[in-house]
């Protein structure tokens, strides 16, 4: 059964992030299949990072936050029988092959736990008032899995309907702290409830999430890269803390800073 990673990238910054993520996969993972779904140009020098460069299908008339209207399409165009869908601003720092074994227990699965850069489990709901106040499953679509089967197909059909009608669903499911913008995390949470809350989430897998207000430190700015020093060499260190696993860096300035270092690392092995 084929396994691989897929990223949807809309805009040149996100394509660059996808290239960085793909390089980190090639450098650290046993399963190295990666595809990008984009309507933007991938520079020729980076085309070999991807098994497939896939055009985003089925044009959407409405434009949502971060082009979330396209996220449900990953299921339908992924070239793999088992797929992990990633946000583009992710970095693999160590081999996570065992995650595939955990994900394989599910038809569709998202993670429900994230860590700070100090390796503390995030409990602060600063960015997630909608989830806590409406009792939604606390899931993160930045790292999700599906296998191709009828159950997963039904799930993503429902997700498509939610994405295309998000305002109506938010009015029904989110009476408190209703988001003003479309959120794919929220859409997945509603989809889980809509699908009778079957087991679509795992606490056995997590990742470092670098949104600044959930780090348990008194940072004043929205961007962590302006608050703390970091170093990329053989390892990634944020302050004095060595990072491991999967790192969701969030800020595009980080990508621009470390890209050439990763390019050199990748060229050394390719």
C-alpha positions as CSV (number, residue, x, y, z in Angstrom):
1,X,0.0,0.0,0.0
2,X,1.5,3.3,-1.1
3,X,2.1,6.0,1.6
4,X,3.1,9.6,1.2
5,X,2.8,13.2,2.3
6,X,0.7,15.8,0.6
7,X,0.7,19.6,0.9
8,X,-1.6,22.2,-0.7
9,X,0.2,25.4,-1.4
10,X,-1.5,28.6,-2.7
11,X,1.0,31.4,-3.3
12,X,4.8,31.6,-3.7
13,X,5.5,31.8,0.0
14,X,3.6,28.6,0.6
15,X,5.3,26.8,-2.3
16,X,8.7,27.7,-0.7
17,X,7.5,26.4,2.6
18,X,6.4,23.2,1.0
19,X,9.8,22.8,-0.6
20,X,11.4,23.3,2.8
21,X,9.1,20.8,4.4
22,X,9.8,18.3,1.6
23,X,13.6,18.7,2.1
24,X,13.1,18.0,5.8
25,X,11.2,14.8,5.0
26,X,13.9,13.7,2.6
27,X,16.5,14.3,5.3
28,X,14.8,12.5,8.2
29,X,12.0,10.1,7.2
30,X,12.1,6.5,6.0
31,X,8.9,7.1,4.0
32,X,9.9,10.0,1.7
33,X,7.1,10.2,-0.9
34,X,5.9,13.8,-1.1
35,X,3.5,15.5,-3.5
36,X,2.4,19.2,-3.8
37,X,-1.0,20.4,-4.9
38,X,-0.7,23.9,-6.3
39,X,-1.6,26.2,-9.1
40,X,1.6,28.1,-8.6
41,X,5.0,27.5,-10.2
42,X,7.5,25.2,-8.5
43,X,11.0,26.3,-9.4
44,X,12.7,23.7,-11.7
45,X,15.5,23.2,-9.2
46,X,13.0,22.0,-6.6
47,X,10.7,19.8,-8.8
48,X,12.6,16.7,-7.9
49,X,11.5,17.1,-4.3
50,X,8.0,16.0,-5.3
51,X,6.7,12.7,-6.7
52,X,3.8,14.7,-8.2
53,X,3.0,18.3,-8.8
54,X,-0.8,18.4,-9.0
55,X,-3.0,21.2,-10.1
56,X,-5.7,22.3,-7.6
57,X,-8.9,21.0,-9.1
58,X,-12.5,22.4,-9.2
59,X,-12.2,26.1,-9.1
60,X,-14.0,27.7,-6.1
61,X,-15.9,31.0,-6.5
62,X,-15.5,32.0,-2.9
63,X,-12.2,32.8,-1.4
64,X,-11.7,31.9,2.3
65,X,-8.9,32.4,4.9
66,X,-5.7,30.8,3.6
67,X,-7.6,29.3,0.7
68,X,-9.2,26.8,3.1
69,X,-11.9,26.1,0.5
70,X,-9.3,23.8,-1.3
71,X,-8.3,21.7,1.7
72,X,-11.0,19.0,1.3
73,X,-9.7,18.3,-2.2
74,X,-6.6,16.5,-0.9
75,X,-8.5,13.3,-0.4
76,X,-9.6,13.2,-4.0
77,X,-6.3,14.0,-5.7
78,X,-3.8,12.3,-3.4
79,X,-1.8,9.7,-5.4
80,X,-1.3,7.6,-2.3
81,X,-3.5,4.9,-0.7
82,X,-2.5,6.3,2.7
83,X,-1.8,10.0,3.0
84,X,-0.6,12.4,5.6
85,X,-1.7,16.0,4.8
86,X,0.5,18.7,6.1
87,X,0.4,22.4,6.5
88,X,3.3,23.8,4.4
89,X,4.9,25.5,7.4
90,X,6.0,22.2,9.1
91,X,9.5,20.9,9.6
92,X,10.5,17.3,10.3
93,X,13.4,17.1,12.8
94,X,13.6,13.4,13.5
95,X,12.2,10.1,12.0
96,X,8.5,9.8,12.8
97,X,7.8,6.5,11.0
98,X,6.0,5.1,14.0
99,X,3.3,7.7,13.4
100,X,2.2,5.8,10.3
101,X,1.5,2.7,12.4
102,X,-0.6,4.8,14.8
103,X,-2.5,6.5,12.0
104,X,-3.2,3.2,10.3
105,X,-5.7,2.3,13.1
106,X,-8.0,4.9,11.7
107,X,-9.7,5.7,8.4
108,X,-9.4,9.5,9.0
109,X,-7.4,10.9,11.9
110,X,-6.3,14.3,13.2
111,X,-4.2,15.1,16.3
112,X,-5.7,16.7,19.3
113,X,-2.5,17.6,21.3
114,X,0.3,20.1,20.6
115,X,3.4,21.1,22.5
116,X,5.3,24.4,23.3
117,X,8.9,24.8,22.3
118,X,9.8,23.9,25.9
119,X,8.1,20.5,25.3
120,X,5.1,21.3,27.5
121,X,1.6,20.2,26.5
122,X,-0.4,23.2,25.4
123,X,-3.4,23.9,27.6
124,X,-4.0,27.6,26.9
125,X,-7.0,28.2,24.7
126,X,-6.0,31.7,23.7
127,X,-6.6,30.9,20.0
128,X,-9.3,28.3,20.6
129,X,-12.1,30.0,22.5
130,X,-14.5,28.7,19.9
131,X,-13.6,25.1,20.6
132,X,-13.9,25.4,24.4
133,X,-17.1,27.4,24.5
134,X,-18.9,25.2,22.0
135,X,-17.4,21.9,23.2
136,X,-15.8,21.0,19.9
137,X,-13.3,18.3,19.4
138,X,-9.9,20.0,19.9
139,X,-8.3,18.9,16.6
140,X,-5.5,20.3,14.4
141,X,-5.7,19.8,10.7
142,X,-2.1,20.8,10.2
143,X,-1.2,17.1,10.5
144,X,-3.9,14.8,9.4
145,X,-4.2,11.3,7.9
146,X,-6.6,9.4,5.7
147,X,-6.6,6.1,3.9
148,X,-8.6,5.7,0.7
149,X,-11.8,3.8,1.4
150,X,-15.6,4.3,1.5
151,X,-15.6,5.6,5.1
152,X,-13.0,8.3,4.4
153,X,-14.8,9.2,1.2
154,X,-18.0,9.9,3.1
155,X,-16.1,11.9,5.6
156,X,-14.5,14.2,3.0
157,X,-17.8,14.6,1.1
158,X,-19.3,15.9,4.3
159,X,-16.3,18.1,4.9
160,X,-16.7,19.6,1.4
161,X,-20.3,20.5,2.2
162,X,-19.2,22.2,5.4
163,X,-16.5,24.1,3.7
164,X,-18.8,25.3,1.0
165,X,-21.5,26.3,3.5
166,X,-19.4,27.2,6.5
167,X,-21.5,30.2,7.6
168,X,-24.6,28.1,7.9
169,X,-22.8,25.4,9.9
170,X,-21.2,27.9,12.2
171,X,-24.5,29.5,12.9
172,X,-25.9,26.0,13.9
173,X,-22.9,24.5,15.7
174,X,-21.1,27.6,17.1
175,X,-23.5,29.8,18.9
176,X,-20.8,31.1,21.2
177,X,-17.7,33.0,20.0
178,X,-18.6,32.4,16.4
179,X,-15.7,32.8,14.0
180,X,-15.9,35.5,11.5
181,X,-13.6,33.6,9.1
182,X,-13.6,30.1,7.8
183,X,-11.3,27.8,9.8
184,X,-10.4,24.3,8.6
185,X,-9.7,23.2,12.2
186,X,-13.3,24.2,13.1
187,X,-14.6,22.6,9.9
188,X,-13.0,19.3,10.8
189,X,-14.4,19.5,14.3
190,X,-17.9,20.0,13.0
191,X,-17.4,17.2,10.5
192,X,-16.6,14.8,13.3
193,X,-19.8,15.8,15.2
194,X,-21.8,15.6,12.0
195,X,-20.4,12.1,11.4
196,X,-21.7,11.0,14.8
197,X,-18.4,11.7,16.5
198,X,-16.7,8.5,15.5
199,X,-13.1,8.1,16.5
200,X,-11.3,10.5,14.2
201,X,-8.6,11.9,16.6
202,X,-5.6,10.7,18.5
203,X,-3.7,11.9,21.5
204,X,-0.8,9.6,20.8
205,X,0.7,12.0,18.3
206,X,1.6,15.6,18.7
207,X,3.8,18.4,17.3
208,X,5.4,21.6,18.4
209,X,3.0,24.6,17.6
210,X,4.8,27.9,17.6
211,X,1.9,30.4,17.9
212,X,3.3,32.9,20.3
213,X,0.5,33.2,22.8
214,X,0.5,29.5,23.8
215,X,4.1,29.2,24.7
216,X,3.7,29.8,28.5
217,X,6.0,32.8,28.3
218,X,5.2,36.5,28.5
219,X,6.0,37.4,24.8
220,X,4.5,40.8,23.7
221,X,4.6,40.2,20.0
222,X,2.5,37.9,17.8
223,X,5.6,36.5,16.1
224,X,7.9,34.3,18.2
225,X,10.9,34.9,15.8
226,X,11.0,38.5,17.1
227,X,11.0,37.3,20.8
228,X,13.7,34.6,21.0
229,X,16.9,33.5,19.4
230,X,17.0,30.3,17.4
231,X,19.8,28.3,15.8
232,X,19.7,25.8,12.9
233,X,22.7,23.5,12.5
234,X,22.7,19.7,12.9
235,X,19.8,20.4,15.3
236,X,17.2,23.2,15.8
237,X,17.4,25.0,19.0
238,X,14.8,27.6,20.2
239,X,16.5,29.5,23.0
240,X,18.2,26.7,24.9
241,X,15.7,24.0,24.0
242,X,16.5,21.4,21.4
243,X,13.5,20.7,19.2
244,X,12.5,17.2,18.1
245,X,9.7,15.5,16.1
246,X,7.5,17.8,14.0
247,X,7.9,21.5,14.3
248,X,5.0,23.9,13.2
249,X,6.9,27.1,12.9
250,X,4.0,29.3,11.7
251,X,6.0,32.4,10.8
252,X,7.3,32.6,7.2
253,X,10.3,34.6,8.3
254,X,11.6,31.4,9.9
255,X,11.4,29.7,6.5
256,X,13.3,32.5,4.8
257,X,16.0,32.3,7.5
258,X,16.6,28.6,7.4
259,X,15.9,27.8,3.7
260,X,19.4,28.0,2.4
261,X,20.8,25.9,5.3
262,X,18.3,23.1,4.4
263,X,19.0,23.5,0.7
264,X,22.7,22.8,1.4
265,X,21.9,19.8,3.6
266,X,19.6,18.4,1.0
267,X,22.0,19.0,-1.9
268,X,24.7,17.1,0.1
269,X,22.7,13.9,0.1
270,X,20.9,14.2,-3.3
